[in-house]
Amino acid sequence: MVFGGKPRMDLLQFGNWSKLGALHDLIPIHCQNEILGEELEELMSESHWNYAKLQEVLPANIVDNVRKEVGHFVRTNEIDKPWWILISSDSLVLVELSNYCKVETFISSNSYIDFMANLEEQEYHEVKWNFPDRRCFKCNTDGASKGNPGQSSAVFCIRDSSGEFIYAMASLLTNTTNLVAKAMAIEEGIKYCVLRDLLLVIVETDSLTMQKVLDGIWEVPWNIALIVRSIQIWMKDKDVSMVHVFREGNCVAEYFTNLFLILQCNSIQ
């Protein structure tokens, strides 16, 4: 198993090189000026830590932890990248390669085997946009708010059984919440389908709250009560079903929702 990571910060107060977490979270603020700007490389010799330098810039308890837990290192030019490696001693060693040193941490193979066994027992489901049945339509909806509450947008897009776009619309809203924006997107999408006689419609939303509310499982939040009532009226005696999907299955509507907030247009059809 290979886990790739990002290069760590060069400054010693960031990163977890000491195995205690980022030092800027551990050292009192009035002491941080002493290490501000120091680089990790300045604390190293060829193959070991420069403990005299460590003691100049770090509290004694942190220096003791580095002496006991971090140990020796070898220099490398590779960026951070952890690797799981099985060695002959029936242990797993996590070798962390940084810009400056390599630190080894041993983990028992039993823990790793238990972890993998639990992983294999999990159920996995493919998440994607699925084509509706023949003669059916699918209306994907989404809403977003900058600031929650803040400037918002509501989007719906309708596709047929072949995946072709029938219609899409995005509207800019003012000073509302994510939930209200998502509710308004559902309302506008259903209204369009009913008025255009696009029956047998599956409406998809990535808001579990909206799906539960419209199914009558959860109570209606006061701030969307009027919108929910309007949705229920439009859906009454119509072949319209509401389905919750994960965001990965609603990515087109989500993309246009965020894009519309950037474009700052009143409406796009």
Residue pairs with C-beta under 8 A, 6 or more apart in sequence:
1 84
2 81
2 83
2 84
3 81
3 82
3 83
3 84
4 81
5 79
5 80
5 81
5 82
6 79
6 80
7 79
7 80
7 99
8 14
8 15
8 17
8 80
8 98
8 99
9 15
10 39
10 40
10 41
10 99
11 36
11 37
11 38
11 39
11 40
12 23
12 35
12 38
12 39
12 40
12 42
12 43
12 57
13 22
13 23
13 24
13 27
13 32
13 35
13 36
13 38
14 22
14 23
14 24
15 22
15 40
15 98
16 22
17 40
17 70
17 98
17 101
17 103
18 62
18 65
18 66
18 69
18 70
19 65
19 69
19 70
19 103
20 26
20 62
20 65
23 35
23 58
23 62
24 32
26 62
27 35
27 58
27 59
27 62
31 59
34 57
35 57
35 58
38 57
40 100
41 100
42 50
42 53
43 49
43 50
43 53
43 54
43 57
44 50
44 73
44 75
44 100
44 101
46 75
47 72
47 73
47 74
48 72
48 73
49 66
49 67
49 70
51 63
51 67
54 62
54 63
54 66
55 63
58 66
70 103
71 103
71 104
73 100
73 101
73 102
73 103
74 101
74 102
75 100
75 101
76 97
76 98
76 99
76 100
76 101
76 102
77 99
78 97
78 98
78 99
79 97
79 98
79 99
80 96
80 97
80 98
80 99
81 96
81 97
82 94
82 95
82 96
82 97
83 94
83 95
83 97
84 92
84 94
84 112
85 92
85 93
85 94
85 95
86 92
86 109
87 93
90 109
91 106
91 107
91 108
91 109
92 106
92 107
92 108
92 109
92 112
93 104
93 105
93 106
93 107
94 104
94 105
94 106
94 107
95 102
95 103
95 104
96 102
96 103
96 104
96 105
127 245
127 246
127 248
127 249
128 248
128 249
129 140
129 249
129 250
129 251
129 252
130 249
131 138
131 161
131 162
131 163
132 138
132 159
132 160
132 161
132 202
133 161
133 200
134 161
135 161
135 200
136 160
136 161
136 200
136 201
136 202
137 158
137 159
137 160
137 161
137 166
137 193
137 198
137 200
137 201
137 202
138 158
138 159
138 201
138 202
138 203
138 204
139 156
139 157
139 158
139 189
139 190
139 192
139 193
139 201
139 202
139 203
139 204
140 156
140 157
140 158
140 159
140 204
140 205
140 245
140 250
140 252
140 253
141 154
141 155
141 156
141 182
141 185
141 186
141 189
141 203
141 204
141 205
141 253
142 154
142 155
142 156
142 182
142 185
142 205
142 206
142 250
142 253
142 254
142 256
142 257
143 152
143 153
143 154
143 155
143 173
143 178
143 179
143 180
143 181
143 182
143 183
143 184
143 185
143 257
144 152
144 153
144 178
144 181
144 254
144 257
144 258
144 261
145 151
145 152
145 173
145 176
145 177
145 178
145 180
145 181
146 152
146 261
148 177
148 178
149 175
149 176
149 177
150 175
150 176
151 172
151 173
151 174
151 175
151 261
152 172
152 173
152 174
152 175
152 176
152 177
152 178
152 180
152 181
152 261
153 170
153 171
153 172
153 173
153 181
153 257
153 260
153 261
154 170
154 171
154 173
154 181
154 182
154 184
154 185
154 188
154 257
155 168
155 169
155 170
155 171
155 185
155 253
155 256
155 257
155 260
156 168
156 169
156 185
156 186
156 188
156 189
156 192
156 253
157 165
157 167
157 168
157 169
157 252
157 253
157 256
158 165
158 166
158 167
158 168
158 189
158 192
158 193
158 198
158 201
159 165
159 166
160 166
166 198
167 192
167 196
167 269
168 256
168 269
169 188
169 192
169 267
169 268
169 269
170 256
170 257
170 260
170 265
170 267
170 268
171 184
171 188
171 266
171 267
172 260
172 261
172 264
172 265
172 266
172 267
173 180
173 181
173 184
177 223
179 207
179 209
179 210
179 221
179 223
179 224
180 223
180 224
180 227
181 257
182 205
182 207
182 210
183 210
183 224
183 227
183 228
183 231
184 227
185 205
185 253
185 257
186 203
186 205
186 210
186 214
186 231
186 242
187 227
187 230
187 231
187 234
189 203
190 201
190 203
190 231
190 234
190 235
190 240
191 234
192 198
193 199
193 201
193 203
193 240
194 234
194 238
194 240
199 238
199 239
200 239
201 238
201 239
201 240
201 241
202 241
202 243
203 240
203 241
203 242
203 243
204 243
204 244
204 245
204 249
204 250
205 211
205 242
205 243
205 244
205 245
205 250
206 244
206 245
206 246
206 247
206 249
206 250
206 254
207 244
208 244
209 218
209 221
210 242
210 244
211 242
211 243
211 244
212 218
213 219
213 220
213 221
213 224
213 228
214 228
214 231
214 232
214 235
214 242
215 242
220 228
234 240
235 242
247 254
260 268
